[in-house]
Amino acid sequence: MKKIGLLSDTHSHIDDKILGFFKDVDEIWHVGDIGSWDVVDKLRAIKPLKAVYGNIDGLEFRQEFEAALVFKCENVNVAMVHIGGYPGRYEKGIKQILKENKINLFISGHSHILKVIYDKKLDLLHINPGAAGKSGFHKVRTAIRFSIDKDKISNLEILELQR
């Protein structure tokens, strides 16, 4: 079993409450718009980090991280991309990636809106962790943690912080 900490859209801001929320996870996944190396360093200091770059992340981030990641965690096929849309409104090319790789868990960010949606047509769970940073229109900052045990995704918890 793996415990995952998930966040997006930090826009150069990470605080101790989020780091504390991730204290007992095995890995942290960041879905883009990281904004600063300080965020990367603080996350890597506590747990292994998987990340994709977002639209605000410059050349240095694009040299370190991919635009999209497709990987396996336990027995779950995962795809992560910053701008991906959501069930019924996927961005161009995303649906093909999801089908070709038999994705069970699709994670995207960008909207600053936390969403957890089951896609019946593609038989996958879609998670957008919202925005953990202070930049943007959102009123509540969010992060998620959950467990993956073999092929089961469970124990999803949401951290909500005021801006």
C-alpha angles and dihedrals in degrees: 000000000000127000113212131200111205130193142150142186099031089157091200095314128108124154138196094256091062092043089051091049087057095046095107100037123107097219138012120220119198117194099203144276088090094159103191142035088232088071091049092048094049092049094046090049091066106030143358110282132218113185145165124205123248135212094274094049113102134216097290091057091045089054092051101039136037127240089235136014127203114185145139124253111187101318095328121106107220132194122189126188131153099228107033109130120219139265110315091013108054119161118254112291096010097100090055091052090049093050098041093050096040090234118200097181123035117188126189137158134184100100095077086222119116111229134169110185133167112221105213094187095055096028095232141119117242120203128184108180094203119225126321095184133077099242118094140041098293118115097201125049114219143191131173138213127190143156132247114200113178100306098341126100111201149141094055111184128182126210114206122192129176117244 
